[in-house]
Amino acid sequence: MWVALSILTALAAASTDAWTKKFFGDGDAVTMAFYPLAYSLPLFALSLPFVSVPSLDAVFWWCFVVSIPINCLSFVLYMEAIRVSPLSLTVPFLTLTPAFLVLTGYAVLGERASWAAVLGITVIVIGGYVLNAPAARGGFSQPLKAVATERGSLLMIAVAFIYSVSAVLGKKAILHSSPLFFGMFFFLLQNFFLVGWAWGKGALRRRSVVQPSAVLKGIFVGTLYYLHVVLHVWAISLTQAAYMIALKRLSAVFGVLYGAWLFKEKHLAWRFTGAAVMVAGAAIIALAG
């Protein structure tokens, strides 16, 4: 069951990204972030009373409080990345999170990388090269230069690194509470703070927010975002986190397919292959590293 739930989590994550960009990509990153967060907020609020509250200690609250601003920052950067660049050149770089976790795990926990982790990182780098292989006509180093000049790719690499930090904090908070409680409570507060900030910032075109078409689109992407979170915490509660995250990284492949379908992005064969190789590298790290 956890396998099916993990794949559905990947699909829900990719669907949230794609449809948010499709419907609201003409605005800035704050506007894009507003819709899935604002319209999932009532769903989290209605779900929380049905979740049992575990015993919460100081470790939980410390990790929880530190995680909120970190995740808010990463979500806005995430929206900016998929706004300014093709999905097929941004979402696959989330597979770098397990690679960065090797570094943060060593820095925070003193864990040394195994041979499998080093192999997985190498495979991810190869996948990133394949992702930009069409640029190789200008020389062997051009795909690497293409990554360096693609703003969305650079932003997503930064997001992957932030996720490697927040994953450590989130895991610790879950160990001192429960997966379902953490998922409902954390995203309720995260969404509340980000929605309040977006509204107070004045960046939203507030008249357009209340238009019926915008409301319907907001409900759609908000429901997808809520399903993403629920499926994530449900799947991760049934198996080891590493196994679940490895399958969830299939969102990179789904993102490439969405890019071709909704945005007619080019070089689909190269980008699909590159994303698949990067997912394989992430799986090596998660399952064997």
Secondary structure, 3 states (H helix, E strand, C coil): CHHHHHHHHHHHHHHHHHHHHHHHCCCCHHHHHHHHHHHHHHHHHHHHHHCCCCCCCHHHHHHHHHHHHHHHHHHHHHHHHHHHCCHHHCHHHHHHHHHHHHHHHHHHHCCCCCHHHHHHHHHHHHHHHHHCHHHHHHCCCHHHHHHHHCHHHHHHHHHHHHHHHHHHHHHHHHHCCCHHHHHHHHHHHHHHHHHHHHHHHCCCCHHHHCCHHHHHHHHHHHHHHHHHHHHHHHHHCCCCHHHHHHHHCCHHHHHHHHHHHHHCCCCHHHHHHHHHHHHHHHHHHHHHC
